[in-house]
Amino acid sequence: MWDPRVYQRYGDERSRPFHDLLARVGSHAPAHIVDLGCGPGNLTVTLSQRWPDARIEGLDSSAEMIDSASSLPEARSGKVAFAVGDVSTWTPPEDVDVIVGNAVLQWVPGHRQLLRSWAAAVRTGAWLAFQVPGNFEAPSHQLLRELSASPEWAGRIEGLRDGAAVWEPAEYAGDLLEAGCDVDVWETTYLHLLPVRPDGPHPVLAWMEGTALRPVRAALADRPADWSRFRDQLQDRLAKAYPVRRDVVPFPFRRIFLVAHKP
């Protein structure tokens, strides 16, 4: 279960890749835009500011996220429409001009083939813009997988992502080129300086609670004491891997960006 409030911790850090991605989309007057994996919708609605005449849709598999998105003023006014939907079975409408996916494809097994099929299906002039995290071999994820595989927790937690969740930039670029697209693919490592909050959890733990720890919390949902113990154990490990420096924790985060245009 997604919690929009937890996900939107560090909102500035999570929104920056979205804006960096969209800055490379050259569509001037799209009529129809779809944001796949729109989450709580706060970034989706910014598309209406850039393209005020476009019909904009946000799709997410989480009913909790869509409930949060539907409460936004832009949704209530009809500028943006939100709906629950599954990215893995979605197909591009014939009239779509821009498809956006910000940190969603890593949750979709086999998304490389999906991306190929979308690139082949969209009409001439359409744009596809996706961003995925490329940090699955970072200490944060390695420590999470190691703890989940330890004797106390082994066999109880499924759905953790590893390096196989995404591909390398050149592999994505090759797929999009084969689909006949003009391609712009790059990667960036952001250095987030996460503030230490009094009486709060370690900042990297707080970050992970919004995304990477979702499968753990779901697996231990019926045992709150177990979730609390797992969380404490992971926090101890994270505190050693990501030490505090002058009231912040430096947190490197690699991301991969894909922008394709169908000429």
C-alpha positions in Angstrom: 0.0 0.0 0.0 1.3 3.4 -1.0 1.1 6.3 1.5 1.1 9.6 -0.3 2.2 11.5 2.8 5.3 9.3 3.3 6.1 9.3 -0.5 6.1 13.1 -0.5 8.8 13.4 2.1 11.7 15.1 0.4 9.3 16.5 -2.3 11.9 18.8 -3.8 14.5 16.0 -4.2 11.8 13.7 -5.8 10.5 16.4 -8.1 13.8 17.6 -9.6 14.3 14.5 -11.9 10.8 15.0 -13.2 11.5 18.6 -14.2 15.0 17.7 -15.6 13.3 15.0 -17.7 10.5 17.2 -19.1 13.0 20.0 -19.9 14.2 17.8 -22.8 10.8 17.2 -24.3 10.4 19.5 -27.3 6.7 19.1 -27.9 5.2 22.6 -28.4 1.4 22.1 -28.4 0.5 18.6 -27.5 -3.2 17.8 -27.4 -3.1 14.7 -25.2 -0.6 13.8 -22.5 -0.5 10.7 -20.3 1.5 10.5 -17.0 2.1 6.9 -16.1 2.7 6.1 -12.5 1.5 9.6 -11.6 1.6 9.0 -7.8 -0.1 11.8 -5.8 -0.5 13.9 -8.9 1.5 17.0 -7.7 3.9 16.7 -10.6 1.3 15.8 -13.1 -0.6 19.0 -12.6 2.5 21.0 -13.5 2.1 19.7 -17.0 -1.0 21.8 -17.3 1.0 24.9 -16.6 3.4 24.3 -19.5 0.7 23.0 -21.8 -2.6 24.6 -20.7 -4.5 23.5 -23.8 -3.6 19.8 -23.5 -5.9 17.1 -22.2 -3.8 15.5 -19.4 -4.4 12.2 -17.7 -2.6 10.6 -14.8 -2.6 6.9 -14.2 -1.5 4.9 -11.1 -2.0 1.5 -9.8 -2.5 2.8 -6.2 -6.0 3.8 -5.2 -4.5 5.7 -2.3 -2.4 7.8 -4.7 -5.3 8.5 -7.0 -7.5 9.5 -4.1 -4.8 12.0 -3.1 -4.4 13.2 -6.7 -8.1 13.6 -7.2 -8.3 16.1 -4.4 -6.0 18.6 -6.1 -7.6 21.8 -7.4 -6.6 21.0 -11.0 -8.4 17.6 -10.8 -11.5 19.2 -9.2 -11.6 21.8 -11.9 -11.3 19.2 -14.7 -7.9 20.4 -16.0 -6.3 17.0 -15.2 -8.0 13.6 -14.9 -6.7 10.8 -12.7 -7.6 7.1 -12.7 -6.5 3.8 -11.3 -4.8 1.7 -13.9 -2.0 -0.9 -14.5 1.0 0.3 -16.5 1.8 -3.3 -17.4 -1.4 -3.6 -19.5 -1.7 -0.1 -20.7 -1.5 0.7 -24.4 -1.0 4.1 -25.9 -4.2 5.8 -27.3 -3.9 6.7 -31.0 -4.0 10.4 -30.3 -1.4 10.6 -27.5 1.3 13.2 -28.1 3.4 12.9 -24.9 3.9 9.9 -22.6 5.6 10.5 -19.3 6.8 8.0 -16.7 8.7 9.3 -13.7 10.2 6.5 -11.5 7.6 3.9 -12.4 9.1 1.4 -14.9 11.4 -0.1 -12.2 8.2 -1.5 -10.6 7.1 -3.2 -13.9 8.7 -6.5 -14.8 9.5 -6.8 -18.5 9.1 -3.0 -19.0 11.8 -3.0 -21.6 9.5 -4.8 -24.0 6.7 -2.5 -23.0 8.8 0.5 -23.9 9.6 -1.0 -27.3 6.0 -1.6 -28.0 4.9 1.9 -26.9 7.6 3.5 -29.1 6.5 1.5 -32.1 2.8 2.2 -31.5 2.8 6.0 -31.0 2.0 8.2 -33.9 4.4 10.4 -35.8 5.5 13.4 -33.8 4.9 11.8 -30.4 7.3 12.0 -27.4 8.1 9.5 -24.7 9.9 10.6 -21.6 10.9 8.2 -18.8 13.1 8.3 -15.7 14.1 5.3 -13.6 16.4 5.0 -10.5 19.7 3.5 -11.2 20.8 3.0 -7.6 19.9 -0.6 -6.9 23.5 -1.5 -6.1 23.9 1.5 -3.7 24.5 0.7 0.0 20.9 1.5 0.9 19.5 -1.3 -1.3 22.3 -3.7 -0.6 21.7 -3.4 3.1 18.0 -3.8 2.6 18.5 -7.0 0.7 21.1 -8.4 3.1 18.9 -7.8 6.1 15.9 -9.3 4.3 17.9 -12.5 3.6 19.2 -12.8 7.2 18.0 -15.8 9.3 15.4 -13.7 11.1 13.7 -12.4 8.0 14.6 -14.9 5.2 11.5 -16.1 3.2 9.2 -13.5 4.7 9.8 -10.6 2.3 9.3 -10.6 -1.5 9.3 -7.9 -4.2 12.6 -6.2 -3.4 14.3 -4.6 -6.4 17.8 -5.3 -7.4 20.0 -4.3 -10.4 17.9 -6.4 -12.7 15.0 -4.0 -12.2 16.4 -1.6 -14.8 18.8 -1.7 -17.7 21.8 0.4 -18.6 21.3 3.7 -20.6 22.9 2.2 -23.8 20.4 -0.7 -23.8 17.4 1.6 -23.5 18.9 3.8 -26.2 19.3 0.9 -28.6 15.7 -0.2 -28.1 14.3 3.2 -28.9 16.6 3.6 -31.9 15.4 0.3 -33.3 11.8 1.6 -32.9 12.7 4.5 -35.3 13.0 7.2 -32.7 15.3 10.1 -32.2 16.8 9.4 -28.8 18.2 11.4 -25.9 19.4 9.2 -23.1 21.6 10.2 -20.1 22.3 9.5 -16.5 22.8 11.8 -13.5 23.9 11.1 -9.9 22.2 13.6 -7.6 23.8 14.3 -4.2 20.9 14.9 -1.9 21.7 16.5 1.4 19.0 15.1 3.5 18.4 17.1 6.8 18.5 15.3 10.1 15.2 16.0 11.9 15.0 16.0 15.7 13.4 12.8 17.0 13.0 11.6 13.4 14.4 8.5 11.8 17.7 8.4 9.9 17.0 10.4 6.8 17.9 7.6 4.3 15.4 5.3 6.2 12.8 8.1 5.9 13.5 8.3 2.2 13.3 4.5 1.7 9.9 4.3 3.6 8.4 6.1 0.7 9.5 3.6 -2.0 12.0 0.8 -1.4 10.5 -0.3 1.9 7.0 -0.7 0.7 7.3 -4.5 0.0 8.7 -5.0 3.6 5.9 -3.1 5.2 3.3 -5.0 3.2 4.9 -8.3 4.1 4.9 -7.5 7.8 1.6 -5.5 7.9 0.0 -8.0 10.2 2.9 -8.0 12.6 3.5 -4.3 13.6 6.2 -5.3 16.1 8.1 -7.2 13.4 7.9 -4.1 11.1 9.3 -1.9 13.9 12.1 -4.3 14.6 13.1 -4.7 11.0 13.0 -0.9 10.6 15.3 -0.4 13.7 17.7 -3.0 12.4 17.9 -1.4 9.0 18.3 2.0 10.5 21.4 0.9 12.5 23.0 -0.3 9.3 22.1 2.8 7.3 23.5 5.1 10.0 26.9 3.5 9.6 26.8 3.6 5.7 25.5 7.2 5.6 26.9 9.2 8.4 25.7 12.6 9.5 27.8 15.6 8.4 26.8 19.0 9.8 23.2 18.0 10.4 22.7 16.5 7.0 23.3 13.1 5.4 24.8 13.1 1.9 22.8 10.6 -0.2 24.0 9.9 -3.7 21.2 8.9 -6.1 21.8 7.7 -9.6 19.0 8.1 -12.1 18.6 7.2 -15.8 16.7 9.4 -18.3 15.1 8.4 -21.6 13.5 10.9 -24.0 12.4 9.7 -27.5 10.8 11.5 -30.4 9.0 9.7 -33.2 10.0 11.7 -36.3 
